Amino acid sequence: MRLKVTIYGDEDGVFIAECPSIPGCVSQGSMEAETEANVMDAIGECLAVRAEMGLPPTTVRSRSASRWIGVTRPSRTKRASWATRC
C-alpha cells in the first residue's frame, strides 16, 4: 500500500510527519530519515488498529501531501513490543 505523507520542520528543529489519509496518524523525529521511519511504523500501527476496530484502512486521500511511501503492517509480535514502549 502506498500512502502520501507530509514531512515538515518546526521552529525547534524537529521534523513532523503526517499521513492525511489516516486521521490522527502523526509522528516526529530529529532527522528527516528518522521521521520517515517513525511515520512508517505509526502508519502500520494505525492500520492494524483500524482493522481490529472494523474501520476502513484509510479515508479520502489528500492532495496536499508531499511524498508517497510504502508501508507494511507489523507482525503481532512487533505490535506487542511497540505497545510496551508506549
C-alpha positions in Angstrom: 0.0 0.0 0.0 1.3 3.5 -0.8 0.2 6.5 1.2 1.0 10.1 1.0 2.9 11.6 3.9 3.8 15.3 4.6 7.0 16.0 6.4 7.9 19.4 7.6 10.3 21.0 10.2 9.0 23.0 13.1 10.6 26.0 14.8 12.5 23.8 17.3 14.3 21.8 14.5 12.1 18.7 14.9 10.6 17.1 11.8 6.9 16.3 11.9 5.2 13.7 9.7 1.5 13.4 9.0 -0.4 10.9 6.9 -3.6 12.8 5.9 -5.3 9.6 4.7 -5.4 8.2 8.3 -6.9 10.6 10.8 -4.6 11.2 13.8 -1.6 9.4 12.2 1.3 11.7 13.2 5.0 11.1 14.1 8.2 13.0 14.6 12.0 12.7 14.6 15.2 14.7 14.9 16.2 14.0 11.3 14.1 13.6 8.1 15.1 10.0 7.6 14.3 9.1 11.2 10.9 10.9 10.9 10.1 8.9 7.7 10.9 5.6 9.5 8.8 6.7 12.6 5.8 7.6 10.5 6.0 4.3 8.6 5.8 2.5 12.0 2.9 4.8 13.1 1.0 4.0 9.8 1.4 0.3 10.3 0.1 0.6 13.9 -2.8 2.8 12.8 -3.8 0.4 10.1 -3.7 -2.5 12.5 -5.9 -0.7 15.0 -8.3 0.4 12.3 -8.6 -3.2 11.1 -9.2 -4.5 14.6 -12.0 -1.9 15.0 -13.6 -2.8 11.7 -12.8 0.6 10.2 -11.7 1.1 6.6 -7.9 1.4 6.2 -7.9 5.0 5.1 -10.1 7.9 4.4 -10.1 10.0 1.2 -6.5 10.9 0.1 -5.4 14.4 0.5 -3.8 16.3 -2.5 -1.6 18.4 -0.2 0.8 15.6 0.8 4.4 15.8 -0.3 5.6 12.2 -1.0 4.5 8.6 -1.3 5.9 5.9 1.0 5.3 2.2 1.0 4.2 0.6 4.3 3.6 -2.9 5.6 1.6 -4.0 8.6 3.7 -5.1 11.5 3.5 -8.6 12.8 1.7 -9.3 16.0 5.0 -9.7 17.9 6.2 -6.3 16.7 2.9 -4.7 17.6 3.2 -6.2 21.1 6.8 -4.8 21.6 5.7 -1.4 20.2 2.9 -1.3 22.7 5.2 -1.9 25.6 7.3 1.1 24.7 4.4 3.5 24.9 
